[in-house]
Amino acid sequence: MTGSGRTAAVFIRTAKDAADVLAPLFGRLEGEKVVVLHLDIDRRLIATTEGEAGGEDEIELPVRGIIADALRFGSMGLIVAHNHPSGDPTPSGADMDATRILATTADNLGIELHDHLIMGKDGDCRSLKALGLL
């Protein structure tokens, strides 16, 4: 995963806050992309990382890379987002499985996965937390 270091003081308290930060990073993409927002204990954005995930209809979260970056940045919380190039942000079974694996791994290291957002067309997105899936 590639990313940026420290950013200006931006606090991510809700899924909408996260979606507002994330939407410009997705734009129109052919394949799936993963973006991770790294947060400190106060949910201040401290770094953003990006990578590729899966193919057109599948997700493969790079869990090792996400966790390695979280440890490198000293993240206390994460918000993960990926897009569905089909434009439909409905979570798939694979999305939910990958989210559970990442949440468990992060939790074992004292890092909270606050949410996983799936980005669709025209800024439409779904929050797994709001759907009760996280």
C-alpha positions as CSV (number, residue, x, y, z in Angstrom):
1,M,0.0,0.0,0.0
2,T,1.2,3.5,-0.7
3,G,0.3,6.5,1.3
4,S,0.9,9.9,2.7
5,G,2.2,10.8,6.1
6,R,0.7,13.4,8.4
7,T,-2.1,15.4,7.1
8,A,-3.9,18.7,8.2
9,A,-6.2,18.4,11.2
10,V,-9.2,16.6,9.9
11,F,-11.4,14.6,12.3
12,I,-13.4,11.6,11.1
13,R,-16.4,11.1,13.5
14,T,-19.1,9.7,11.2
15,A,-19.4,7.7,8.0
16,K,-20.3,10.9,6.2
17,D,-17.1,12.6,7.4
18,A,-15.2,9.7,6.0
19,A,-17.1,9.6,2.7
20,D,-16.5,13.3,2.2
21,V,-12.7,12.7,2.5
22,L,-12.8,9.5,0.4
23,A,-15.0,10.5,-2.5
24,P,-12.4,12.5,-4.4
25,L,-9.9,9.6,-4.1
26,F,-12.1,7.2,-6.0
27,G,-13.4,9.1,-9.0
28,R,-14.0,6.8,-12.0
29,L,-12.0,3.6,-11.8
30,E,-12.0,0.5,-13.8
31,G,-10.9,-1.9,-11.1
32,E,-11.3,-2.0,-7.3
33,K,-9.2,0.3,-5.1
34,V,-8.8,0.3,-1.4
35,V,-8.2,3.4,0.7
36,V,-7.4,3.4,4.4
37,L,-7.8,6.4,6.7
38,H,-5.5,6.1,9.7
39,L,-6.7,7.8,12.8
40,D,-5.2,8.7,16.2
41,I,-7.0,8.2,19.5
42,D,-9.1,11.3,19.0
43,R,-10.1,10.1,15.4
44,R,-7.9,12.8,13.8
45,L,-6.7,11.7,10.3
46,I,-3.0,11.1,10.5
47,A,-2.4,9.3,7.2
48,T,-4.1,7.9,4.1
49,T,-2.9,4.8,2.2
50,E,-4.1,3.4,-1.1
51,G,-3.8,0.1,-2.9
52,E,-5.5,-2.2,-5.3
53,A,-8.0,-4.9,-4.2
54,G,-9.3,-7.8,-6.2
55,G,-11.0,-7.6,-9.5
56,E,-14.2,-6.2,-10.9
57,D,-16.6,-8.3,-8.7
58,E,-14.4,-9.3,-5.8
59,I,-12.4,-7.8,-2.9
60,E,-9.2,-8.9,-1.4
61,L,-8.2,-6.6,1.4
62,P,-4.5,-6.5,1.8
63,V,-4.7,-7.1,5.5
64,R,-1.0,-7.5,6.1
65,G,-0.2,-4.2,4.3
66,I,-3.0,-2.4,6.1
67,I,-1.8,-3.6,9.5
68,A,1.8,-2.9,8.7
69,D,0.9,0.7,7.7
70,A,-1.2,1.1,10.9
71,L,1.7,0.1,13.0
72,R,4.1,2.3,11.1
73,F,1.8,5.4,11.5
74,G,0.8,4.5,15.1
75,S,-2.8,4.3,14.1
76,M,-5.3,3.7,16.9
77,G,-8.2,3.5,14.5
78,L,-8.9,2.7,10.8
79,I,-11.6,3.4,8.3
80,V,-11.3,1.2,5.2
81,A,-13.1,2.0,1.9
82,H,-13.2,0.3,-1.4
83,N,-15.2,0.9,-4.6
84,H,-17.4,-1.4,-6.6
85,P,-16.8,-0.5,-10.3
86,S,-20.2,-1.8,-11.1
87,G,-21.5,1.2,-9.2
88,D,-23.6,-0.8,-6.8
89,P,-22.3,-0.3,-3.2
90,T,-24.2,-3.2,-1.7
91,P,-21.7,-5.3,0.4
92,S,-21.0,-8.8,-0.9
93,G,-20.3,-11.8,1.2
94,A,-16.6,-11.5,0.4
95,D,-16.7,-7.8,1.6
96,M,-18.2,-8.9,4.9
97,D,-15.7,-11.8,5.3
98,A,-12.7,-9.6,4.6
99,T,-14.0,-7.0,7.0
100,R,-14.3,-9.5,9.8
101,I,-10.8,-10.8,9.3
102,L,-9.4,-7.2,9.3
103,A,-11.4,-6.2,12.3
104,T,-10.3,-9.2,14.3
105,T,-6.6,-8.8,13.3
106,A,-6.6,-5.1,14.1
107,D,-8.5,-5.6,17.4
108,N,-5.8,-8.1,18.5
109,L,-3.3,-5.3,18.1
110,G,-5.4,-2.7,20.0
111,I,-6.5,-1.0,16.7
112,E,-10.2,-0.3,16.2
113,L,-11.7,-0.8,12.7
114,H,-14.3,2.0,12.9
115,D,-15.9,1.3,9.6
116,H,-15.7,-0.1,6.1
117,L,-17.3,1.9,3.4
118,I,-18.2,0.7,0.0
119,M,-18.2,3.4,-2.7
120,G,-20.5,3.3,-5.6
121,K,-21.5,5.6,-8.4
122,D,-22.0,9.4,-7.9
123,G,-20.8,9.4,-4.3
124,D,-23.2,6.8,-3.2
125,C,-21.7,4.6,-0.4
126,R,-22.6,2.0,2.2
127,S,-21.3,1.9,5.7
128,L,-20.9,-1.7,7.0
129,K,-21.1,-0.2,10.5
130,A,-24.4,1.6,9.8
131,L,-25.8,-1.7,8.2
132,G,-25.0,-3.5,11.4
133,L,-22.3,-5.7,9.7
134,L,-19.4,-4.4,11.7
